[in-house]
Amino acid sequence: MTDMETVQPILRLGFVPGVVPHKWASRFRARFGSETLDMGRVTPDDAVAGLRDGNLEAALMPLPVDKEVFHAIPLYAETDDESGRVPGREIGLVWLKDLEHPLIEELTGIVRGRTANSSRGQNAESAAPKESKMTAKVAPKQKPQAKPNAASGKNNFRSSAKSGRRPHRSR
């Protein structure tokens, strides 16, 4: 590897049986590449152990968790007992509070519904700065010009009687 190449970090995500992570995983991979996410099925106990010992950066797993040790974003409550789901069990995204990983904020944004154009995260850093409302120059508004309708010779605007507006009176 040369000095010019950078190593893309990998996020290791565990998920317990019954959780279907593909919605979030596909969005994550679309933004950061398929090589950036390594996923694997784990038991709830293995998820906690993997987060604590560093074998996982995050897990989609049952809540609650120890809030002194972990961050958790509740995602949904399970509604049926097919495919390992437990009715009423709450599932969330969990990661260590003291973990510093460049892709954790990106994953939390995805599960919260942020788009790739969000003002947070890696993608925002490469976006061009936007002008503030105070400094942006605004072109003066122009009144729309009535265009004649070729078939009837009338303009395309509705009359005030049809639109429910009062007619303008000149003084």
ZILIN-V574722 format. One record per residue. N is the residue number from 1. RES is the residue in one small letter. SS is DSSP state (H for helix, E for strand, - for the rest). PHI is phi in whole degrees, 0 to 359 (999 if undefined). Layout:
{{N | RES | SS | PHI} {N | RES | SS | PHI}}
This chain:
{{1 | m | - | 999} {2 | t | - | 268} {3 | d | - | 296} {4 | m | - | 282} {5 | e | - | 279} {6 | t | - | 244} {7 | v | - | 268} {8 | q | - | 282} {9 | p | - | 293} {10 | i | - | 245} {11 | l | E | 256} {12 | r | E | 264} {13 | l | E | 242} {14 | g | E | 263} {15 | f | E | 216} {16 | v | - | 276} {17 | p | - | 305} {18 | g | - | 98} {19 | v | - | 272} {20 | v | - | 248} {21 | p | - | 274} {22 | h | H | 295} {23 | k | H | 300} {24 | w | H | 286} {25 | a | H | 296} {26 | s | H | 293} {27 | r | H | 293} {28 | f | H | 298} {29 | r | H | 294} {30 | a | H | 296} {31 | r | H | 276} {32 | f | H | 239} {33 | g | - | 96} {34 | s | H | 289} {35 | e | H | 282} {36 | t | H | 272} {37 | l | E | 233} {38 | d | E | 244} {39 | m | E | 245} {40 | g | E | 202} {41 | r | E | 282} {42 | v | - | 220} {43 | t | - | 281} {44 | p | H | 303} {45 | d | H | 294} {46 | d | H | 292} {47 | a | H | 296} {48 | v | H | 299} {49 | a | H | 297} {50 | g | H | 296} {51 | l | H | 293} {52 | r | H | 293} {53 | d | H | 267} {54 | g | - | 88} {55 | n | - | 283} {56 | l | - | 229} {57 | e | - | 269} {58 | a | E | 208} {59 | a | E | 213} {60 | l | E | 263} {61 | m | E | 208} {62 | p | E | 294} {63 | l | - | 253} {64 | p | - | 274} {65 | v | - | 231} {66 | d | - | 292} {67 | k | - | 287} {68 | e | - | 284} {69 | v | - | 251} {70 | f | E | 240} {71 | h | E | 272} {72 | a | E | 213} {73 | i | E | 246} {74 | p | E | 296} {75 | l | E | 249} {76 | y | E | 193} {77 | a | E | 253} {78 | e | - | 289} {79 | t | - | 241} {80 | d | - | 218} {81 | d | - | 250} {82 | e | H | 274} {83 | s | H | 56} {84 | g | H | 82} {85 | r | - | 279} {86 | v | - | 242} {87 | p | - | 306} {88 | g | - | 86} {89 | r | - | 290} {90 | e | E | 270} {91 | i | E | 249} {92 | g | E | 214} {93 | l | E | 270} {94 | v | E | 233} {95 | w | E | 205} {96 | l | E | 294} {97 | k | - | 296} {98 | d | - | 268} {99 | l | - | 283} {100 | e | - | 246} {101 | h | - | 224} {102 | p | - | 297} {103 | l | - | 259} {104 | i | H | 296} {105 | e | H | 298} {106 | e | H | 295} {107 | l | H | 294} {108 | t | H | 297} {109 | g | H | 296} {110 | i | H | 295} {111 | v | H | 291} {112 | r | - | 273} {113 | g | - | 94} {114 | r | - | 291} {115 | t | - | 273} {116 | a | - | 295} {117 | n | - | 268} {118 | s | - | 299} {119 | s | - | 282} {120 | r | - | 257} {121 | g | - | 88} {122 | q | H | 299} {123 | n | H | 296} {124 | a | H | 289} {125 | e | H | 296} {126 | s | H | 271} {127 | a | - | 287} {128 | a | - | 291} {129 | p | - | 295} {130 | k | - | 261} {131 | e | - | 285} {132 | s | - | 284} {133 | k | - | 297} {134 | m | - | 286} {135 | t | - | 258} {136 | a | - | 291} {137 | k | - | 272} {138 | v | - | 249} {139 | a | - | 289} {140 | p | - | 296} {141 | k | - | 289} {142 | q | - | 249} {143 | k | - | 286} {144 | p | - | 293} {145 | q | - | 271} {146 | a | - | 287} {147 | k | - | 252} {148 | p | E | 293} {149 | n | - | 279} {150 | a | - | 299} {151 | a | - | 285} {152 | s | - | 252} {153 | g | - | 78} {154 | k | - | 262} {155 | n | E | 279} {156 | n | - | 277} {157 | f | - | 278} {158 | r | - | 284} {159 | s | - | 287} {160 | s | H | 296} {161 | a | H | 293} {162 | k | H | 286} {163 | s | H | 274} {164 | g | - | 84} {165 | r | - | 265} {166 | r | - | 283} {167 | p | - | 291} {168 | h | - | 283} {169 | r | - | 253} {170 | s | - | 269} {171 | r | - | 257}}
